[in-house]
Amino acid sequence: MTLPSPGLGAAVFVAAFAVRAGWVVYDWSLRGVALEFGDERLHWELARNLIESGTLVSDDGRYAARMPLYPLFLALFGGLGDVGVLLARLAQALLGAATVWIACRVAGAAFGRRAALVAGLLVGLDPYAVFFSKLLLSETLFTLLLVALCGCASMASSRARSQPAWLAAAIAGLGAAAVMTRPSSAGWVVLPWLLLFLDADRRRALARVTLSVAVLAACLLAWGVRNRMVLGDPAWLSTNGGVTLYDAQGPQADGGSNQAFLQELPELRALNEVERDRRLRELALEQMRRDPGRVLRLAWVKLLRTWSLTPNVEEYRGGMAGVASAAYTLVVLVLAVAGLWWGRSNWRLHVLLWTPVVYFTLVHCVYIGSLRYRVPLMPLLAIAAAAAFAARTGAPEPSGAVPGKRR
């Protein structure tokens, strides 16, 4: 099978951008610069303060509240005032459109042009991805990184002797960028590295894995050195892990997020951000050891929240938004399961598509469960769903074949 035509790729990119940009502009006309969620405000604070003071720090003095890549992206617009928020959202519409284009290319290379069109439509019209384009949250950027890394790893794990020279750098850069955007991905990026060893050229595979590990280590080292200078601790994966774990497992936990405890626990007031993060992690682990049955009960609640057919937020749950969300999710899930059979000849790609779905679902059975955390997974399932429309004629494409190469 060959790549989808340039015309199809251009069409899905333009259409996806038009849908997302239209939504951003429409929402701006209604709400203006308003940032709806606390994480949005924190991200914008970090970006704005980086521009104004040269320091990545929140208004309340936290230096490692989040991993740095998404705030650095927002910093491109942080010095432009209110219009910077609009431009950041439009830039996210571009990132979303790029994700659609990549999904179309990956599906087309693996399953044919018909599957490419289906993937383009499913990812391009994903109601969650469109909605999140207007939120200053890391989901849109992380989705792009996740889809691109899966596509590149699938290409690299093939047994073809001739592969693009840029592939090693792309895999290394995308893996590091994913971790520097969302620390929970640190456990997952190991899988693409392992699949690289399926390459027929073992020396090439070893060189690629070595480069990927080195790039990630260099990024974390730079971040850790900076944090030790300002905090006295490397805080490799931010100072938010313990806070989030307590949010998910503390005595007040119900499956969703409510961080009122940060103001309510008197013992936290005298602690700096590193000490607070460490103490909350200790308290959360104590609670989990004390009542493991509750951990399992909460895991079920979080699973249902993460894979809810309708949005978790009451404001968006009803009406046409709820119906469209439920219909889209059901269609993609059913087709993705069907695609496991129809696209079984390309098993390496299916491993890459489904493993992050399982991994991040399990992560959020321990941490907070929310539909938000499945947003980056839906394009992967849409590509898997497109496999149900793979061409039925001719010899099956060899697993992991290099896009554009015929055997």
N, C-alpha and C positions, 0 to 999 in steps of 0.2 A: 504494500500500500504506500501511497505517496502523501505528501503534505497537502492540506487544503490549498486551493488557489489563493494567490495574493488578494484577489478581489473579495473572496469570502472573508479572509482575515481582516481586511480593511473595513468591510461592511459591519462585521460584528463589533469591531472596536469603536467605530463612529456611533453605531446605534447604542451601544452600552454607555458610552460617554454622554450621549444626548439624554438618555433616560436619567442617569445619575446627576448630571449637571442641571437638568430641568428640575429635579427634586430639590437639589440644593438651593437653587434660585427661588423656587416656590416657597420653601420653608423660610428662607431669608426674608421674603416679602411679608411673611406672617409674624415671625419671631425676632427677626433681626439678629443681633449678635448674641442673644441669650444662649448660655451654655447650660444644658438641661441636667447633666449629671455631675457629681462631685469629681469623678476621675477626669472629666473634660476640663474642669476648672483647674485641677492640679497640673495637667499636662500643659495647659496654656500658661500657667504661672511659671513653670519650669522653663518654657521656651522664652517667655518675655523677660524673665530675670537673667537668662543667659545672654540675651542681647543687650540689656540695660546695664548689667553689672559684670558681665563676663564670667558669671558663676552659675552652674546648674544647681539651683537651690529653690525650694518652695518658699512661699511667703511666710510660713511658720518655721523656717530654718532647717528643713530636712534636705540633706545633700544627696542621699541615695534612695529616695522614696520610690523611684522607678528606674528601670534600666534606661540607658541614655539614648538609644537610637530614635525612638519616636519623638521625644522632646527635641532632639537635634533636627529632625525633619520639620517640626513645627517652627523651629527657630528661623527657618527660611522666611517666615511670614510674621514673626513675633515683633518686629520693629515697625510694623505698618499700621498699628492701632486696630480699630474695629474692622477695617476693610481686610486686614490680615486674616481674620477669622474666615471671612468669605473666600479669600484666595486659598487658604488651607483646605477648606472643604472642596473647592473646585479641583485642587490638586489631588485630593483623595478620589474625586470622580475619575480623574485620569488614571490613578493607580488601579481603581476598580476596573476600568475599561481594559487596561493592560492585562489584568488577571483573566478577563474574558478571552482576550486574544491568545494568551498562553494556553488556556484550557482548550480552546478550539484547536490549536496546533498539536497539543499532546494527544487529544482524542483522534484527530485526523491521522497523525503518524501511526498510531497504534491500531485504529479500527476502521479507517477509511473516511471519505469525504462526507458521507451521510451522517456518520457519528460526529464528525467535526461540527456540522450544522446543528445537530441536537445539543451538543455540549455548549456551543455558542449561545443558543437560545436559553438553555436552562440556567447557565451561569449569568448571562446577560440580564435575564428577567428575574433573578433571585430577589424576592422582596426584602429579605433581610440585608443582603449586600447593598441594595439600593438605599435602604433606610439608613444604614450605618455610614454611608458616604457623608452624611451631614453631621456626624458626631465626631468630636475630636478625641477619639478613642483609637487604640492601636490595632483594632481588628482589621481595618482595610489594608494597612501596610503589612501586617502579619499574614493575611490571606495571600497576598501577592508573593511573599517570600516562600510560603509553604507550597503553593502550587508550582512555582518556578523550580524549587528544589526537587520536588517529586518528578517533574518532567525531565530535569537534567540528570537526576540519578537513574531514571529509567533508561535514558539514552546511554549513560556511561556503563550500565550493568550488562549491556548487550555483549555478544561475542564477536562483534564486528572488529576487524583489525584496524580499520580506518575510522577515526572519530575526530570531531572538531577540536582544534588546538585550544579553544577558549573554555572547553568543558570543565577542566580541572579547576581553573580560577573561579568559574561560576559556582561550582558546587561548594568550594571552600568559602567564598564570599557570602553566598546565600545561607549556608549553615550558621556561620558566625553572626550574620545579621539577624537571623531568627532568634538566636539566644539573646542577643543584645536588645531585642525588642520585647521578647516574652521569655522570662527565665524558665518557665515550666517546659519549654521545648528542649532544654538541655539533655533530658533523657531520651528524647526521640531522635535527635540528629545522629545518634550512633547508628541507627538502622540504615540510612542511606550509605553511611561509610561501610558497613558490613556488606551491603549488596554490591558495592564496587568491586569486591573480590570475586564476583561472578564474571568479571571481565576476562576474556580469553588471554589477555596480556597481563600476567600477574605483576610484572615490574611496573607497568603503567598504573595498575590498581593500587599498588603499595605507594607509589609516588603521589597519587591523588589523595589517598587517606592521610598520608603524612602531611601534605600541604593543608588539608582541611583541619587537622588537629592543630597544626602550627598557627594557622590564621586565627582560629578560635582562641587558642591559648594567648596569642599576642593581644587580641582585643580584651580578653578578661584581665590580662596582666596590666594593661594600660588603665583600665577601669579600676582595678584593685589598688594600684599604686596611687591613683588620684584619690580614692576613698580613704586610704590610710593617711594621706597627707591632711585631709580635712576632717576625718572622723576618728583616726587612730585605729581603724579596722578596715580590712579590704572589702568587706561586704560584697563578695563576688557577684551575688545574684540579687542585689538590692537589700534594703532594710525593710522590705514589705512582706517577706515570706512568713515570719512568725505572726505578724498582724493578721494576715489572711488565714493562716491555719487556725488561730484562735477564733476568728470570725466564723469559721466553718465548723469548729469542734468544741468551742467553749460551752459553758453551761447554758448560755443564752441562745445557742445555735438552733436554727430551725430549717436549714437548707439554703436560705437566701442570705443576703448580706445586710448587716446592720452594725456599723462600727461605733455605736453610741458608747460602748465600753471604754473607748479611748479617753472619754471625758469622765466616765463613771468610776473607773478603778483608781482609787487614791494612790496606790503604790506605784503607778506609772508616772506620776507628776514630777518626781525628782530624777527620772531616768532620761538619758539622752536617747537618740533614735536607735543606736545600736543596742544599747542595754534594754530598751523597751521591746525591740524585736526579739531579742534573745529570751527575755522573761516571758513574753506572750507565747513563744514556741514551747517553753518548758511547761507552762500552765496548760496549754492545749494537749501536749503529749501526756501529761498527768491525767487529764480528763479522759483521754482515749484509753489509757491503761485501766482506769478505774471502772469504766463501763463500755467494754468492747461491743456489747449488744446494741448500744445506742449508736455507735459508729456505723454499724451495718444498717440500722434503721434510717439514719441520716443519709447514708449512701443511696438507699432506694429513693428517698425524697429528691436528692440531688440529681439522680439519673432521670427521674420524671421531669424535673425542671429543665435540665439541659436539653432533653429531647421532646419537650412539650410541643404539640402541634400548633399552639397559639402562643403569642408573646406572654412573658411572665408579668409584664407591667399592665396593670388593670386598664389604664388609659387606652392601650392599643389592642386589648384582647377581643373586644367585641366588634360587631359590624362587619363591613367588607374586609377590613384589615385582617381580622381573625379568620374569616373564611378563606381569603387568598393565601394566608400563611399556612393554614392547615392543608389546603389542597396542594400547594406547591410541595410541602414537606412529604406528604403521602406519595405523590407522583415520583419524586426523586428517590425516595427510599425503596419503593417497589421496583422501579426500573434498575436501581443500583444492584439489588439482589439478583434480578434477572440477568444483569450484565455480567455477573460472576460466571454464569454458564456460557453465555454467548461469546464472551470475550476471554474464555479460559486459556486460549493459546498464548495470551500475553500475561502470564501469571506474575511475572516480575512487577509489571505496572500495577496489577491489582494488589499485590503485597504493599507497594508503596502508597497506594490510595487508601487502603483499609487500615493499615497499621496506625497511622495518626488518628484515625477516627476512634479506634479502640483505646489507644494510649491516652488521648486527651479526655475521653469519656471517663476512664478510670481515674485520671488525675482529679477530675472535678467531681468524682464520687467521694473523694477525700476533702478537697477544698470546696469552695463555693460552687454550687450548681446553678447555671443560668443559661438560657438560650443564647446569650451573648457569646459564650465560649464555644458554641458549635458553629457560629457564623463562618470561621475560617475552614471548617470541615465540609461545608455544603458544596463548594466547587469540586472537591475531590470526589464526593459522591455523585455529582453531576457528570463527571468524566466517566466514572464507573457505570453510571446509568446509560451513557451514550454507547457503551459497548453492546447494549441490547439491540442497537441498530447497526452493528457491524455488518459489512458486506458478507453475504452467504456464499458467494461464488469464488472460485479459484482457490488456490492453496492458502492455508492460514498463514498470517504474518508470523515469522519467528519471534519468540518472546524477547522483548527488549530491543527490537530492531531499531537501528538508527533512523530517525525521521528523514525521509527523502531518499533513502538508499533502497535499491531493489536488489533482490538476491538472484 
